Amino acid sequence: MILDGTYDSSGLADITRLVISNLRESKYAIRAPLTTTITDAAYMSKIKLWKESTSTSPSGLHLGHYHAMVARHDYSGLKDSLEKDELDRKQSAIRLAHLALTNYALTHGYSFERWRTVVNVMIQKEPGNSKLHRLRVIHIYEADYNLILGLKWREMMHAAEDESLLNDGQYGSRPNHSAHDPVFIEELQSEICRVSRKSNVKFDNDATSCYDRILPSFVGNSEYYG
């Protein structure tokens, strides 16, 4: 009902109603539906590129357990070896079992109990400064849940790029765009004004505690944008 825009939010607070109204499915929806599963190749590739030292999994199912399913072993370099075939088979069986559980959750919208535990870590922006407004909050999820977010976010970003659904002013993780581009544009603007001797007024608003992005629809409404 929220996606269709038929949900009755009249009894909710104004800011909550605004959020719900912006969750309505866009008329510019992606024509090609995204997949609801993850392939074994994508699963293996993500794990291999993921540094084992990354902090994950409050449950204790450490990223090293996932690396063990794809890592080389003592018999990897051998040919026609029964030990190699047996270890490869065991690795594959364990990995495919994990992948089957992950795809089940994706397909049926199921959330495992361990996914519902998230550790919030507060990191000092400045060494020795523990003031609340100078701390950055980091959320530590389960490794496989984090893997889903990473793979599906990439898939959605590329699909949105192919459908031209992203604003031209969006940079960061967008394909074929770099986080350095806005800095270069700022430098060009300042240099053009300097050379042409024209006035230039810039306003940069660093919203407190907003480390990622603010929805443009919120920015355009001064009532909800402090």
C-alpha positions in Angstrom: 0.0 0.0 0.0 2.9 2.3 0.7 4.4 1.6 -2.7 1.1 2.1 -4.4 0.5 5.4 -2.5 -2.8 4.1 -1.0 -1.6 3.8 2.6 -3.7 6.0 5.1 -1.1 7.9 7.2 -3.5 10.6 8.3 -3.1 9.7 12.0 0.7 10.0 11.9 3.0 13.0 12.6 3.6 15.3 9.7 7.3 14.3 9.3 6.3 10.6 9.3 3.7 11.2 6.7 6.3 13.0 4.5 8.6 10.0 4.7 5.8 7.6 3.8 4.7 9.7 0.9 8.3 9.7 -0.5 8.4 5.9 -0.3 5.8 5.6 -3.1 7.0 3.7 -6.1 8.3 6.1 -8.8 6.6 6.2 -12.2 10.2 6.0 -13.5 10.6 2.5 -12.1 13.3 0.4 -13.6 12.0 -1.6 -16.5 14.2 -4.6 -16.1 13.4 -6.2 -12.7 16.4 -6.8 -10.4 17.2 -10.4 -9.4 16.3 -11.6 -6.0 19.1 -14.1 -5.7 22.9 -14.1 -5.6 25.0 -16.3 -7.8 27.8 -18.5 -6.5 30.3 -16.6 -8.7 29.3 -13.2 -7.2 29.3 -14.7 -3.7 32.8 -16.0 -4.1 34.1 -12.9 -5.8 32.8 -10.6 -3.0 34.3 -12.8 -0.2 37.7 -13.0 -1.9 38.0 -9.2 -2.3 36.8 -8.6 1.3 39.7 -8.1 3.8 39.5 -10.7 6.5 40.5 -8.1 9.1 37.2 -6.2 8.6 35.1 -6.1 11.7 31.8 -8.0 11.2 29.4 -10.4 12.7 28.4 -9.8 16.3 27.3 -13.4 16.4 31.0 -14.6 16.2 30.6 -16.0 12.6 33.7 -14.1 11.6 34.7 -13.2 8.1 37.5 -15.7 8.4 34.9 -18.5 8.3 33.7 -17.3 5.0 37.2 -17.0 3.6 37.8 -20.6 4.5 35.1 -21.6 2.0 36.9 -20.0 -0.9 40.6 -19.9 0.2 43.4 -22.1 -1.3 44.5 -25.0 0.7 47.6 -27.3 0.9 46.4 -29.4 -2.0 45.2 -26.6 -4.3 48.2 -26.8 -6.6 48.0 -30.5 -7.1 46.4 -32.3 -10.1 44.6 -35.6 -10.0 44.7 -35.6 -6.2 42.0 -37.3 -4.2 42.8 -35.0 -1.2 42.3 -31.9 -3.4 39.0 -33.1 -4.8 37.7 -34.0 -1.4 38.6 -30.6 0.2 37.2 -28.7 -2.9 34.0 -30.7 -2.5 33.7 -29.9 1.1 34.4 -26.2 0.5 31.8 -26.1 -2.2 29.2 -27.9 -0.2 29.5 -25.6 2.8 29.6 -22.5 0.6 26.5 -23.5 -1.4 24.6 -24.2 1.9 25.4 -20.7 3.1 24.4 -19.3 -0.2 21.1 -21.3 -0.2 20.2 -19.8 3.2 21.0 -16.3 1.9 19.0 -16.7 -1.2 16.1 -18.1 0.8 16.1 -14.9 2.9 16.2 -12.7 -0.2 13.5 -14.6 -2.1 11.0 -14.8 0.8 11.9 -11.6 2.7 13.0 -13.5 5.8 15.3 -12.0 8.4 17.5 -14.3 10.4 17.7 -13.7 14.2 21.4 -13.0 14.1 20.8 -10.3 11.4 18.8 -8.4 13.9 21.7 -7.7 16.2 23.8 -4.7 15.2 26.8 -3.4 17.2 27.1 0.4 17.2 30.7 1.6 17.6 31.6 5.2 18.2 35.0 6.2 16.8 36.8 9.4 17.7 37.1 11.9 14.8 40.0 13.5 16.6 42.3 11.4 18.8 41.7 12.1 22.4 38.5 14.0 21.9 35.5 12.1 23.2 32.9 14.8 23.0 29.6 13.4 21.7 29.4 15.7 18.6 33.0 14.6 17.6 32.2 10.9 17.5 31.4 9.0 14.3 28.9 6.1 14.7 29.8 2.9 12.8 27.3 0.0 12.6 28.7 -3.6 12.5 26.4 -6.1 10.8 26.6 -9.8 10.2 29.0 -10.6 7.4 26.5 -12.3 5.1 23.9 -9.5 5.6 26.6 -6.9 4.9 27.5 -8.9 1.8 23.8 -8.7 0.6 23.8 -5.0 1.1 27.0 -4.5 -0.9 26.1 -6.7 -3.8 22.5 -5.5 -4.2 23.4 -1.9 -3.8 25.9 -2.2 -6.6 23.3 -4.0 -8.8 20.7 -1.2 -8.1 23.1 1.6 -8.8 24.1 0.1 -12.2 20.5 -0.5 -13.1 19.5 3.1 -12.1 22.5 4.4 -14.2 21.4 2.3 -17.2 17.8 3.8 -16.9 19.1 7.4 -16.4 17.3 7.6 -13.1 20.1 9.4 -11.2 20.5 13.1 -10.9 23.4 14.6 -12.8 24.6 16.2 -9.6 25.0 12.8 -7.9 28.6 11.5 -7.5 30.2 9.2 -4.9 29.5 5.5 -5.6 27.8 6.2 -8.9 29.3 4.3 -11.9 31.6 6.3 -14.1 31.7 9.1 -11.5 34.3 9.9 -8.9 34.2 11.6 -5.5 36.9 13.9 -6.7 34.7 15.3 -9.5 32.8 17.8 -7.2 36.1 19.1 -5.8 37.4 19.6 -9.4 34.2 21.4 -10.3 34.5 23.7 -7.3 38.1 24.5 -8.3 36.9 25.3 -11.8 34.1 27.6 -10.6 36.5 29.6 -8.4 39.1 29.8 -11.1 36.7 31.0 -13.7 35.4 33.7 -11.3 39.0 34.8 -10.5 40.0 35.0 -14.2 36.8 36.7 -15.3 36.7 39.0 -12.2 33.1 38.1 -11.5 31.5 37.9 -8.1 30.9 34.5 -6.7 28.8 33.5 -3.7 29.0 29.9 -2.4 27.0 28.4 0.5 28.0 25.0 1.9 25.8 23.5 4.6 27.3 20.7 6.5 24.2 19.2 8.2 25.2 17.8 11.7 25.4 14.0 11.9 24.4 13.6 8.2 27.4 11.7 6.9 25.8 10.4 3.8 23.0 12.0 1.8 19.8 14.0 2.5 16.8 13.3 0.4 16.3 16.2 -2.1 12.6 16.2 -1.4 13.4 17.0 2.3 15.9 19.7 1.4 13.3 21.5 -0.7 10.9 21.7 2.3 12.2 24.3 4.8 9.5 23.2 7.3 11.3 19.9 7.8 14.9 21.0 7.1 16.5 22.7 10.1 
